[in-house]
Amino acid sequence: MTDKKGRLQEKVVGLQARIGDEFYLNRPDIEVNGERHNAALLFGTLTELNKGSMLLFGEYGGGKTTSAEYLNAVFNGLPLDLVKRVAIRGNPQETKESIIGNPDYGLMNTGDREWGQKPMWTHWSLVGPKIIDEFPRIPESNQALVLDVVDRGNIGYMRAHISQGKQPFFATANYADKGSFELIPAMRDRFDVAVESGFPGVMNALYIAQDYHNDKDRILSNPELTARILQSLNSGNPYEKIQAELEEIVIEHKINLVSQGFPDLTREDRERIEQEVRVVPLDRDAEQYFAFLVSEMNTSQRYGQKRSIDDPAGERKNGLYLNAAFIGSGSRRAEKSLLRYAKTLAWLQNHDKPVVNLDHILQVAPYILWHRIRWTPETEQAFRDSDRRDPLNLHITKTLLGDGTNEMPGVKKRFAESHENYQRVIDLAGHGEIDEAIKEARTYDAGGRGHPIFLDTIKDLGGR
């Protein structure tokens, strides 16, 4: 079993390395357990492995869409020219018909009563892995059209429905300008992770500039197979038949990729990876840091639980906890994203006995949260003039989830100070000494001035 696991990790690392070495040139900007990675490529790989959703922020021409196209092509065995063809290019005129599908007008004119159940799906709807380029160009009112697509892979039009299940989903976003809209909070929350596509460095930029005609893309493209796929997508056949035809053609394309040295990540491989990732455990520090983070994002000493309707938080008199620094509350989706991506990263880094450790959680968490969190104006002002290497929101998130500053201590620092007390409470409860555990937790809660984890633990233990 160990050898099989090792081969799976080798395939994934091989695909990731091939993309980074030849197609999406980059610089490493994140370190996890001593391994240096480029965040966009690393989290893109994790997104492919667990069929997640990822936002890519950056400047015009910064490689956001390019990286997503390469990832979807290489990890799913799709011709690159097809991936580019079916992506949605966001603009203010996007409607349900241009994104999802439209009626079969020919069938409608025949008087067939079933026309409402047989729409003409867009290519974007029919192909599993998805990209929306320049997502903020789509008005807020129309962004809701794809909420369920991002979240569950469900697509509906008229009386028809496609259930694809979770699929790799990438969306790019230029930094705000006059032609962009805000991403609605519900949409931000549905993206598992967000990353900045950064400057690759002068030497990489020189190499990229000389590939003016994108000659390297021909390795991943296949116009003949793409034409056959498009013919199937346009056929009007039932969704299941189109998917079967698409899978057969993809197998042909994968044979070409393997002949050029690309590892073949089969459907069986992906299913096995998903099964193995599910059972990756958390060590004690990772699990307890997660508990401290979640309690600070969802517990309010003043209002019982943190709610956007009760903000601005203004709870500094109860301590400089994270709940005083942002507006709103935590999200169950975010918490699921954090554990899923941390487990996938742990699996990727250790094929023998993968375990999520504290570093996995610390490095993954900021990228899971920074696009979701609305920092208070006071928090933003405290960091605005800081020297930093990341966008402001990501810099704040990394700092406050880590050690923090002298003025604003971070979650990691508070975890280091209080986790032994928390373990003491957990041990008492684990031995059935519930009353004693509640009493101990109340001591550490200190009338609402202690860490929120103790208030939450008192509730879990049945205390008041």
C-alpha positions in Angstrom: 0.0 0.0 0.0 2.8 2.4 0.8 4.4 1.9 -2.6 1.0 2.6 -4.3 0.7 5.8 -2.2 4.2 6.8 -3.1 3.5 6.4 -6.8 0.3 8.6 -6.5 2.3 11.4 -4.8 5.0 11.1 -7.4 2.4 11.4 -10.2 1.0 14.6 -8.7 4.4 16.1 -7.9 5.4 15.3 -11.4 2.5 17.1 -13.0 2.9 20.1 -10.7 6.6 20.3 -11.5 6.0 20.0 -15.2 3.6 22.9 -15.2 5.9 25.0 -13.1 9.1 24.2 -15.0 7.7 24.6 -18.6 4.4 26.4 -18.7 3.5 28.5 -15.6 6.9 30.0 -14.7 7.0 31.3 -11.2 8.9 32.0 -8.0 8.4 30.2 -4.7 6.6 32.4 -2.2 5.4 29.9 0.5 7.2 27.4 2.7 5.5 24.4 4.4 7.5 22.1 6.5 10.7 23.1 4.8 9.4 22.7 1.3 9.2 25.9 -0.8 6.4 26.3 -3.3 4.7 28.9 -5.5 1.3 29.5 -3.7 -0.7 29.8 -6.9 0.6 26.5 -8.3 0.5 24.6 -5.0 -3.1 25.6 -4.1 -4.1 25.1 -7.7 -2.8 21.5 -7.5 -4.7 21.0 -4.2 -7.8 22.4 -5.8 -7.5 19.9 -8.6 -7.0 17.0 -6.2 -10.0 17.7 -4.1 -12.2 19.3 -6.8 -12.2 22.6 -5.0 -12.7 26.1 -6.0 -10.1 28.8 -6.2 -10.0 32.6 -6.8 -6.9 34.0 -8.5 -6.3 37.7 -7.9 -3.6 39.8 -9.7 -2.7 42.5 -12.2 -3.6 42.5 -15.9 -1.5 39.9 -17.8 -0.1 38.4 -14.6 -0.8 34.8 -15.5 -4.0 34.2 -13.5 -6.0 32.6 -16.3 -3.0 31.0 -17.8 -2.2 29.1 -14.6 -5.8 27.9 -14.3 -5.9 26.8 -18.0 -2.7 24.7 -17.6 -3.9 23.1 -14.3 -7.2 22.1 -15.8 -5.6 20.8 -19.0 -2.8 18.8 -17.4 -4.6 17.3 -14.3 -7.8 16.4 -16.3 -6.2 15.3 -19.6 -8.2 17.9 -21.5 -6.7 19.5 -24.7 -5.6 23.0 -23.8 -7.3 24.6 -26.8 -10.6 23.1 -25.5 -10.0 24.4 -22.0 -9.5 27.9 -23.5 -12.5 27.6 -25.8 -15.0 26.6 -23.1 -14.0 29.2 -20.4 -16.3 32.1 -19.7 -14.9 35.5 -20.2 -16.7 37.7 -17.8 -18.5 40.8 -19.0 -21.5 42.9 -17.8 -23.8 41.4 -20.5 -23.5 37.8 -19.1 -26.9 36.2 -18.5 -28.2 32.8 -17.6 -28.5 32.0 -21.3 -24.9 32.8 -22.0 -23.5 31.1 -18.9 -25.8 28.1 -18.4 -27.9 27.3 -21.5 -30.8 28.4 -23.6 -34.0 26.8 -25.0 -33.9 24.5 -28.0 -35.9 26.9 -30.2 -36.2 24.3 -33.0 -37.8 21.8 -30.6 -40.0 24.6 -29.1 -41.4 25.4 -32.6 -42.4 21.8 -33.2 -44.8 22.1 -30.3 -43.1 19.3 -28.4 -44.2 19.5 -24.8 -40.8 18.3 -23.6 -38.9 21.3 -24.9 -38.6 22.8 -21.4 -36.7 19.7 -20.2 -34.2 19.7 -23.1 -32.3 23.0 -23.2 -29.2 23.5 -25.2 -26.5 23.6 -22.5 -23.4 25.8 -23.0 -20.0 24.2 -23.5 -19.0 25.6 -20.1 -21.9 23.7 -18.5 -21.1 20.4 -20.2 -17.3 20.3 -19.5 -16.6 19.4 -15.8 -13.6 21.5 -14.8 -14.5 25.2 -15.1 -12.9 28.6 -15.5 -14.5 32.1 -15.3 -12.1 34.7 -16.4 -12.5 38.2 -15.0 -15.3 37.2 -12.7 -15.9 40.7 -11.2 -16.9 41.9 -14.7 -20.2 40.1 -14.1 -22.7 42.2 -12.2 -23.6 41.2 -8.7 -27.1 40.3 -9.7 -25.9 37.7 -12.1 -23.1 36.3 -10.0 -25.8 34.3 -8.1 -26.4 32.3 -11.2 -23.3 30.1 -10.5 -23.5 29.9 -6.7 -24.7 26.3 -6.8 -22.3 25.4 -9.6 -19.4 26.4 -7.4 -20.7 24.9 -4.3 -22.1 21.6 -5.4 -21.7 21.2 -9.2 -25.5 21.6 -9.8 -26.6 23.3 -12.9 -30.3 24.0 -13.7 -32.2 25.7 -16.5 -35.9 25.7 -17.0 -37.1 22.2 -15.9 -33.8 20.5 -16.7 -30.9 19.8 -14.4 -27.3 18.6 -14.5 -25.6 17.2 -11.4 -21.9 17.1 -12.1 -20.8 16.9 -8.5 -17.9 19.0 -7.3 -15.5 19.9 -10.1 -12.3 22.0 -10.1 -13.5 25.6 -10.4 -11.2 28.6 -11.0 -12.2 32.2 -11.3 -9.8 35.1 -11.9 -10.2 38.7 -10.7 -8.1 41.7 -11.6 -7.6 44.2 -8.9 -10.6 46.6 -8.8 -11.0 49.2 -11.6 -13.9 51.2 -13.1 -15.1 48.2 -15.1 -15.4 45.7 -12.2 -18.1 44.9 -9.7 -17.8 43.6 -6.1 -17.9 39.9 -5.6 -20.9 39.2 -3.4 -20.1 37.8 0.0 -22.0 34.6 -0.7 -19.9 34.0 -3.7 -16.6 34.7 -1.9 -17.6 32.2 0.8 -18.1 29.5 -1.8 -14.5 29.7 -3.0 -12.4 27.4 -0.9 -9.1 29.3 -1.4 -7.8 32.5 -2.9 -4.3 33.3 -4.1 -2.4 36.1 -5.7 -0.8 35.4 -9.0 2.4 37.4 -8.5 5.3 38.7 -10.5 7.5 35.7 -11.6 10.8 37.5 -11.6 12.8 39.3 -14.3 14.5 36.1 -15.7 11.2 34.3 -16.0 9.6 37.4 -17.5 12.3 37.5 -20.1 11.7 33.9 -21.0 7.9 34.4 -21.1 8.3 37.4 -23.3 10.2 35.5 -25.9 7.5 32.9 -26.2 5.4 35.5 -28.0 3.3 33.0 -30.0 2.8 30.6 -27.1 4.6 27.8 -29.0 4.9 25.7 -25.8 1.1 25.5 -25.7 1.1 23.2 -28.7 2.3 20.4 -26.5 -0.9 20.5 -24.6 -3.2 21.3 -27.5 -4.9 18.9 -30.0 -7.1 20.7 -32.6 -8.3 17.4 -34.1 -9.6 16.0 -30.8 -11.0 19.4 -29.7 -13.0 19.5 -32.9 -14.5 16.1 -32.1 -15.3 17.2 -28.6 -17.0 20.3 -29.8 -19.0 18.3 -32.3 -20.3 16.2 -29.4 -21.0 19.2 -27.2 -23.1 20.7 -30.0 -24.9 17.5 -30.8 -27.9 18.0 -28.5 -27.5 14.5 -27.2 -28.3 13.7 -23.6 -25.8 14.8 -21.0 -24.8 11.3 -20.1 -24.0 10.3 -23.7 -21.9 13.5 -24.2 -19.9 12.7 -21.1 -19.2 9.2 -22.3 -18.0 10.5 -25.6 -15.9 13.1 -23.9 -14.2 10.5 -21.7 -13.3 8.4 -24.6 -11.7 11.3 -26.5 -9.8 12.4 -23.3 -8.3 8.9 -23.1 -6.8 9.4 -26.6 -5.4 12.8 -25.6 -3.8 11.3 -22.4 -2.0 8.8 -24.6 -0.4 11.7 -26.4 0.5 13.4 -23.1 2.1 10.2 -21.6 4.2 9.8 -24.8 5.6 13.3 -23.9 6.5 12.3 -20.4 3.4 13.5 -18.5 2.3 11.1 -15.7 -1.2 9.7 -16.2 -3.5 10.5 -13.3 -6.4 8.2 -14.0 -9.9 8.3 -12.6 -9.0 5.4 -10.3 -6.0 7.3 -9.1 -8.1 10.4 -8.2 -10.7 8.3 -6.4 -8.0 6.6 -4.4 -6.4 10.0 -3.5 -9.8 11.2 -2.3 -10.2 8.2 -0.1 -6.7 8.5 1.3 -7.1 12.2 2.0 -10.4 11.7 3.9 -8.7 9.6 6.6 -5.6 11.8 7.1 -5.7 12.7 10.8 -4.8 15.9 12.6 -2.1 15.9 15.3 -3.0 17.4 18.7 -1.5 20.8 18.0 -3.2 21.1 14.6 -6.6 20.1 16.0 -6.3 22.5 19.0 -5.1 25.4 17.0 -8.1 24.8 14.7 -10.3 24.9 17.8 -8.8 28.2 19.0 -9.1 29.8 15.6 -12.8 28.7 15.1 -13.7 29.9 18.6 -12.2 33.3 18.0 -14.1 33.7 14.8 -17.5 32.6 16.1 -17.7 33.3 19.8 -18.6 36.6 21.3 -18.1 37.3 25.0 -20.7 40.0 24.8 -23.4 38.5 22.5 -22.8 34.8 22.9 -22.0 34.2 19.3 -20.5 36.5 16.7 -23.0 38.0 14.2 -22.7 40.5 11.5 -25.9 42.3 12.8 -24.1 42.9 16.1 -21.0 44.4 14.6 -18.9 46.5 14.7 -17.3 44.1 17.1 -15.9 46.6 19.6 -15.0 43.8 22.1 -11.5 45.0 22.8 -12.3 45.4 26.5 -12.6 41.6 26.6 -9.2 41.1 25.0 -7.5 41.6 21.7 -9.0 38.5 20.1 -9.7 38.0 16.4 -13.4 38.5 16.9 -12.7 42.2 17.6 -10.7 42.7 14.4 -13.2 41.8 11.7 -16.9 42.2 10.8 -19.2 39.2 10.5 -18.4 35.7 11.7 -16.9 32.4 10.7 -18.3 30.0 8.1 -18.8 26.3 8.1 -17.7 26.2 4.5 -14.4 27.9 5.4 -13.7 25.5 8.2 -14.4 22.5 5.8 -12.1 24.1 3.2 -9.3 24.6 5.8 -9.3 20.9 6.9 -9.7 19.5 3.4 -6.8 21.5 1.9 -4.6 20.9 5.0 -5.3 17.2 4.7 -4.6 17.2 1.0 -1.3 19.1 1.6 -0.3 16.6 4.3 -1.1 13.7 2.0 1.0 15.3 -0.8 4.0 15.8 1.5 4.1 12.4 3.2 3.2 9.2 1.4 3.9 6.9 4.3 1.8 8.1 7.3 0.4 11.6 6.4 -0.7 13.6 9.4 -1.8 17.3 9.5 0.6 19.2 11.7 0.4 22.8 13.0 2.5 24.1 10.0 0.0 22.7 7.5 -2.8 24.5 9.3 -0.9 27.8 9.7 0.2 27.9 6.1 -3.1 27.0 4.6 -5.5 29.0 6.8 -4.6 32.5 5.5 -5.3 31.5 1.9 -8.6 30.0 3.0 -9.8 33.1 4.9 -8.3 36.3 3.5 -10.9 36.7 0.7 -13.8 36.0 3.1 -12.8 38.2 6.0 -13.9 41.9 6.2 -11.4 43.5 8.5 -12.6 46.5 10.5 -11.3 49.9 9.3 -9.3 50.1 12.5 -7.6 46.8 11.8 -6.8 47.9 8.2 -5.4 51.2 9.4 -3.1 49.5 11.9 -1.4 47.5 9.0 -1.7 49.9 6.1 1.8 51.3 6.3 3.5 48.0 7.1 6.3 46.6 5.0 4.8 43.6 3.4 5.1 41.1 0.5 1.4 40.3 0.1 -1.8 42.1 -0.6 -3.0 44.0 2.4 -5.8 41.6 3.4 -3.6 38.6 3.0 -0.8 40.3 5.0 -3.2 41.1 7.8 -4.6 37.5 7.8 -1.2 35.9 7.9 -0.1 38.2 10.7 -3.2 37.8 12.9 -3.4 34.1 12.4 0.3 33.8 13.3 2.1 35.6 16.2 0.6 39.0 15.5 2.2 42.2 16.6 2.9 43.8 20.0 -0.3 45.8 19.7 -2.4 43.0 18.2 -1.3 39.5 19.3 -2.2 36.7 16.9 -4.1 33.4 17.3 -0.9 31.4 17.3 0.5 33.4 20.2 -2.7 33.0 22.2 -2.7 29.3 21.4 0.8 28.9 22.7 -0.2 30.7 25.9 -3.5 28.8 26.6 -3.4 25.4 25.0 -2.0 23.6 28.1 -5.0 25.0 30.1 -7.3 23.9 27.3 -5.8 20.4 27.3 -6.3 20.2 31.1 -10.0 20.9 30.6 -10.2 18.4 27.8 -8.5 15.7 29.9 -10.9 16.2 32.8 -13.9 15.9 30.5 -12.3 12.9 28.8 -12.2 11.2 32.2 -15.8 11.9 32.9 -15.1 14.7 35.4 -17.5 17.1 33.7 -18.3 19.3 36.7 -14.6 19.7 37.4 -13.9 20.5 33.7 -16.6 23.2 33.7 -15.2 24.7 36.9 -11.7 24.7 35.4 -12.9 26.2 32.2 -14.7 29.0 34.1 -11.5 29.8 35.8 -9.7 30.2 32.5 -12.6 32.1 31.0 -12.2 34.7 33.7 -15.6 36.2 33.3 -15.3 36.7 29.6 -11.8 38.1 29.6 -10.1 34.7 28.9 -9.8 33.0 25.6 -13.2 32.4 23.8 -12.4 28.7 23.6 -13.2 28.3 27.3 -16.6 30.0 27.0 -17.4 27.7 24.0 -16.2 24.6 25.9 -18.4 25.4 28.9 -21.4 25.4 26.5 -20.3 22.1 25.0 -20.0 20.6 28.5 -23.5 21.7 29.4 -22.6 24.6 31.6 -24.1 28.0 31.5 
